[in-house]
């Protein structure tokens, strides 16, 4: 592993040995329907609050990722997980039943990418051999967190983003560790390089237009220090 300017390059190329996704009803109506492992049509996922529902979405995704990796929770060395809620309550409550060392992360829209980067650094650096990363969000919890509870009945402009109801999880392994990753897993996606961005704030204040707030950082990354 080495660094050039703001880019991190992984020489061992950590492998994403499994990945799983859970999505809600609205997401299933889109073009990615066939890509989801599980579709949940009940916004409460059988729970009594939307926050508990979001936790359950992550539980389902993590269980599926571990199953697809043909491993067990006790074989995971670290879990980097996050969500959009205060104190990362969705992920922390989701992970309490797995008994995996847990590091809560908060990157908002970048949480999954951040989890993959931290997993890759950890396994290539030798701190861990197998890492799990996961992220979740729920339209109903996000609206209550950042805008207005749905019961308020506020009007949304046509251009407002719609927070995903769903969760994703990945298992990342070091191909050069004593785990001796199976040959078929070496054909899985691997992490070649990563870049952690810098804050670029152009004072966008429209809470319904998150894309405009994030776009300046993307443009800067695309034109500097490559």
URSUL-V280541 format. One line per field, one symbol per residue. phi: phi as a letter, one per 20 degrees, with the letter a starting at -180 (. if undefined). psi: psi as a letter, one per 20 degrees, with the letter a starting at -180 (. if undefined). A space follows every 10 residues. Layout:
phi: ???
psi: ???
This chain:
phi: .bccledddd felgeefbbb ccceffffee fegfeefcdd eefelmddcf ffffgfgfgf ffgfffffel ccgfeeebcd cbbdegmlff ffffefeeld gccfccclfe gfffffffff fffffnfcdc cccbbbbbgf fffffdccgg ffmfedfgef fcffdrbcbc ddcefdeffl gggfffefgc debbbefdfc ddmfdffecf gffeggffff ffcbmf
psi: prpodjpppo himppnhqqq qpraghhiia ijgiiqhppp iohikjriqh ghggghghgg ggggggghil aqhiiphqpo qrajrpjlhg hghhihiikp ppopqojcij ggggggghgg gghhiihrhp qpqqqrrpgh hhghghdqqh hhkqppqhjq qopqoaqqqq ppqoijrihm pqhhhiirqr ohrrpprqpo okkpjoiimh ghhhghhggg hijqk.
